[in-house]
Amino acid sequence: LTQPSQGRSTVELSMDSLTTAGEHTDVLECASDDVHEPGSIFVEVHSMSGDTVSIRVAVTSLVKDLKSSIALLRGIPTDCQELVAGTMVMRDQELLAAHCDELGTQQLPLSVSLVISLDGPRELMLRNPTACNLGLKVALLEKLALTASPSNQNILGPIVDLVTESLRDPQDCVREAAATALAQLSDGPDSKAFAAAHACLSEGGLVQAAAVSALGRMLKEEPRRACVVLCPSLDVPCEHTKCAVAEALRPAVAAGERRAILALCACLHDTSVSVRKAAGEALSEAANAQGCELAELAVLARLSHPNPSCRRSAVDALGSVVRRGSGPALAGLLERLAKDDCPAVRSAALRAITFAADLGDPKIVAAIVRVLECDKEASVRGSAADALGQVAEMGQRVATDALLYRLKKDSELFVRVRAKMMLLRLGVDTH
């Protein structure tokens, strides 16, 4: 096998000896430069993705032999291949030479288009990790979900088994497609698909995370049951699973489910940054929902965590769930802004304040100006300049004056640049 150019492969095969996968290696030879060697046909196979495979075969080869070589090169089973020469679909028992004669390409490479059919041996392709490529597996799972009706129990059982096994595939995209397909195959918590996904919760790791995704989709309209089924998985050590649970609990948070909100708030102290971020994003669903006040109070209780990274996650989460003008939330954010020893937490508090506060309130404006003038960290002063830019847009002259002063006096170029950007956005002459 050689690679003469990007997107193109050339292989020479003795088709008469192609019988089993174990024998393929013995018959592969590099093609010579003379592609029109007597007794051979040069075929260019063009896939729908734009790739081209160039194959030299014996003049006596059949179409099915060409399919075997494509299966060897691309991992697409022969039963899933449809080859088209010109406008004619090529039949397995036809001679390739006959197509050359019909198209008048005796002295030129035979150009063939490869179309993938999803009606082939699905069990082989999904269960054998080397039997087909990732794109084909994902397409098969999508088609299985669309064609199998949950009410047709005769075919549903085997299909659910196939899709469930794909939850264990090593590739993320295949597991995600399997989770989506399994959810579509479910018609309720008593279905075979639901039971199969629930059973995978005990397997741990990426399989467990895929099962959580499937169950989250199935229980999207049943938030209370989703809490019962999924919240226990937040206690497992796998961060992939906990992130999947956080995503799956979004509808429950939006519905104001107390258990989901408190469980996700507890995740804001998780050792994994990914889990804390996923929990904060899920809690944002509580904004303007009936669980907003509960989420706000639960997050406020975590602003004093000894780990600064956890405090920052709590501040970010508070900024996404807080109600505008909420007294307790603003008090907590202002305390972090004034007293926290971590610059990242103070910057996060500034961003959250711009969401939660009335930027026309003189007390809020004064607090932000004080940060711009007094904070020792340039990154925090830069965040304060951004916040004052929003204040100045509301007509607050004190904010514009503070930005102009920092533009001239700040010792850090970063802060001066941020101040100038805000002033230019406001249309203020900076010269």
N, C-alpha and C positions, 0 to 999 in steps of 0.2 A: 504493500500500500504506500503510495507516494502522495505528496501534497504539492503539485506543481504551481498552484495559485490559491489564494484565499477563497473559501467557499466551494472548492472543487476537489474531488478525490478521484484517483485513477486506480483501477484494480484489474488484473488479468486472472480469469478463473477457468479451470478445466471443468466444465459443467457435468461431465459424465461421472466425475468422482465426488460430486457434492451430494453426500447422503446424510451425514449427521453433523451436529455442531462440533463434535470432537475431531472431525476430519477437515474442517474448514482451514485450519492453520496450515495444514500440509500442502494445500493447493494454491495458496496465495503467492503470486510472484509479481515483481515490479514490471510494469509495462515498458516496452521499448519505445523509442521515439517514432518508429514506423507504425502508425496506427492502422494502416491498411495492409497489414500482413496477410498474405494469401490464406484463405480458409477461416478468416475471422471477421467479426462485425464490431464496429466501435459505436457504443450507445451512450448518449448523453441523457441522463435522467434529471428532470427539473422538478423540484418540489414546490409546493404552494408557498413555502417560506422564502423562496428565492435561491436556495442552495442548489448546486449542480453536482451530480455524481457521474463520473465518466467510467464506463465499464467496457472491457473488450471481451467478447464471448465467441465461442465457436460458431461457424456459419450454420451448423446443424442444431443450434440451441433453440429451445422452445421458450415461449413467454414465461412459463412457470420457472424456468431456470434463471431467467433474468430477475424474477421476483425473489428467488432464493438468495441471489447475490446482494440485492437491496436489503433484505432482511439481515444479512450478515454485516453489512456496512452501517445500517441505520437503526437496527433493532426493531423494525416494524414487521410484525408477522405477515407472512405471505397472504393469509386470508383477509388481511385488512388493507391490501394494496389493490388499487385499480390503476392500470396503465393505459394511457391514451396516446395514440400516434396520429397526429393530424386531428381528424374528427372521429376516429374509429377507436372504440374500446377494444383493447387487445385481450384475446381469450387465451387461457392457460396452455392449450394444446396446439396453438398456432406457432408456426416457425417465424422467428424474427426476420429471416431472410425474405419471407413473403411480404412483410411490411415494407422492407427496403425497396422491393420491386414495385409495390403499389405506389409508394411515395416518390419513386425515382431518386432514391438517395444511395445508390449502390456505391458511389465513390465518396460519399460524405457521411459524417456521423449521423446515426439515426436519432432524432430528437424525440424524446418521450416525456410526457407529463405524468407525475405521480400524484394521485388523489387518494387520501386516506379514507377508508370506509370504517365506520364504527359498528358494523354488523358482524364482525369477526368473532374469534374465540375470546370473549371477554374474561372468562375465568383464567385462561392462560396469561393474558396480558396484565391483569391486575394482581395476580398472585405471584407471578414470577418477576422479581425486580429487574431482571435483565431482558425481559421479553418485549418491552416497548419503551419509548422515550417518555419524558415527563409530560410534554404537551399532549401526547396521545392518552396518557393515563387520566389527566385532568379532563380532557374532552369526553372520555368514556364515562367518568363519574358524573359529569354534568348531564350526559344523555340518559344515563340510568335513572337519575332523579326525575327527569322530565317524562320518561316513557313508562315508568312503573307506577301504577296507581296503588295507594295504600289499601284500597278496597279489594284489590285482586290478590288474595292470599296465596294463590297457586304459584305465582311467580315472585311475590314479594319476599318470601322467606329466603330463597337463595340469593336474591339481589342484596338484601340487607346484610347477609353474611359476607358477601364480596365487599361491599362498601365498608363494613366494620373492620375487615382486615386491612383496608387501605388507611385506616386511622393509625396503623403501625408502620406506615411507609416512612423511610428515612428522610424523605424530602418534604419540606414545609408546605410547598404549594399543593402537593398531593393530599397531605393530611387536611389542609384547609378545604380543598374541594370535597373530600370525603365527609367532613363535618357538615358542610352545606348540603350535600346530597342526602345524608342521613336525616337531617332535619326535615327535608322535603318529603322523605319517605314515611314520616311519622304523622299519624292522625290523632295523637293524644298520648297521655302518659301510660295508657294500657297497651300501646302498640309494641310490636317486636323491635322497631327501630329505637324507641325510647329505652327499652330494656337492654338492648345491645350497647347503646352509648353509656347507660348508667353502670353496666358491668365493667366498662373500661376505666371507670373512675378509680378502681383499685389497682390499676397497673402502674401508676406513677409516671413521672417524666413527661416527655412530649406526647405520648399516647393519652395520658390523663388530660393534658391541656387541650388536645383535639376533641376529646370526649366532652369536656366542659363547653367548648365552643358549640358543639352540636346540641347539647342540652339547653344552652342559653337561647339558641334559635327556636328550639321546640317550645320553650316556656316563656317566650317573649310576651304573650298575652296573659300569663298567669304569674304575676310578680311575687305573690306570697309563696307559691309553691317553689318558684325559682330560688327564693331565699333558703327554704328548707333543704332543697337538693344541693345547692351550690356552695352556700356559706361554709360548711364543714371543710371544703377543699382549700380554704384560706389558711388552714393550719398545717398544710403539708410543706415540706422544705423546698419544693421546686418553684422557682420564681416564674417560670413559664406558665405553670398552672395558676398561680395567684394572679398573674396579669390577665389570663384568660377569664378567670372568675370576675375580676373587676370589670372587664368589658361586658361580660354576660349580665352583670347586675345593674347595668345602666337603666333599663326599663323599670326595675324595682325601685331605684333611687328616684326616678322621675315620678313614680307613683306614691312616693312618700313612705316606703316601707322602712320602718324603724330598724329592723334587724340588718338590712342591707347597708343603711347609712352608718350605723355604729360599727359594723364589721369593716367597712372601708375606711372609716376614720382611724380605726386601730392599725390599719395597714400603713398609715402615714408615718409610723415608727418602724417600719420594716427595715432590715439591714440592706435591702436591695433598692437602689435608686429607681430601677425600672418599675418595681412594684409600687413604690411611693408615687411615681408619676402616673401610673395607670389608675391608682386609687383616686388621686386628685382629679384626674380627667373625668372619671366616673361620677365623682361627687358634684361636678359642675352641672350634672343633670338636675340637681336639686334647686338650682337658681330659678326663682319665680314659681317653684312647685310647692305643694303642700308640706313637703319635708324640709323646706328651706331653713326655717328657724332652728329645727333640731340639728341639721347639718352644721349650721353656723356655730351653735353652742358647742357641739362636739369637737369641731376643729379648733375653736378658741382654747379649749382645755389643753391642747397640745402645743401651744405656742411657746411654752417654757421648757420644752424638752432639752436635756443637757447636750444632746448631739446637734451641732449647728446645721448639719445637712437635713436632719429631721425637722428642725424649726423652719428651715427654708421651704421644705415640702408643705408644711402646715400653712405657712403664709401664702404660698402659691394657691393652695386649695381654698383658703379663706377668700382670696381675691376672686375666685370663680363662683363661690356660693353666696357671698355676702349680699344682703339687700342694701340698696343705696340709702345712705342716711342712717344705717343701723348704729346706734350709740355704742353698745358693747363691742362690736367688731372694730369700729373706728378707734376706740380706746385701746384695744389690744394692738392694733397695727401701729398706732402712734407711739405706744410704749416700746415696741420692737424697733421702730425708727430711731428713737432717742437713746435707747439703752443697750441694744444688742451689740455684742462685741464682734459679730461676724459681718463683714461688709456685704456678703451675698444676701444675708437675711435683710439687712437694711435696704438694699436695692429692691429686693422682692416686696418689702413693705411699701416702698414708694409706688411701685406699679399697682399694688393692690389698692392703695389709697385712691389712686386716680379712678378706679372702678367704683369704689364704695362711697367716696365722699362727695359732698357738694363743693365743687371747686370754687364756688363763689364765697364760701365761708371764710372770713378773715382769719380765723384760728388755724384752719387747714393751710391757707396760703402762707401764713407766718411760719408754720412748722416746716414747710418745704423750703422756704427762703433760708431758714436757719441752717438746714442741712447743706444747701448750696454754699453758704458762706463759711460754715464751721467744720464740716466733716473732713476728717483727715485723708480719707480714701478718694482718689480721683474717680474711680468707677461709680461710687455712690453719688458724688457731686454731678457726674454726667447724667445719672438717672434723675437727679433732682432738676437738672436743666431740662430734660425731656418733659418732666411733670409740669414745670413752670411754663413750658411752651403751650401746654394745654390750658393752663390757667390764663395765660395772656390772651388766648383766643376768645376768652369770655369777657375781654375788656378790662382786665385787672392791670392797671398801670404799674403797680408795685412789682409784678412779675417781670414785665418788660425791663424795668429799671435794674432789677437784680441780674437779669441776663446780660445786659449791657455792661454792668460793672464786672461780672465774671469774665466777659470777653476781653476786657482790658487788663484785669488784674490777676487772673488765676495763673498759678505757676505751672499747671499741666496743660500741654497742648491738647490732650484728649477733651478736657473740660471746655477749653476755649472753642474747639471745633463744634462740640455739641451745642454750646450756647449760640454760636454763629448760625448753625443750621436752623435752630428754632427761630432766631430773629429773622433770617431770610424768608422762612416760611410765613412769618407774620408780615412781611413786606417792610421791615424796619431797616433804615439806612444804617449800616454798620461802620461807616467811614467817619 
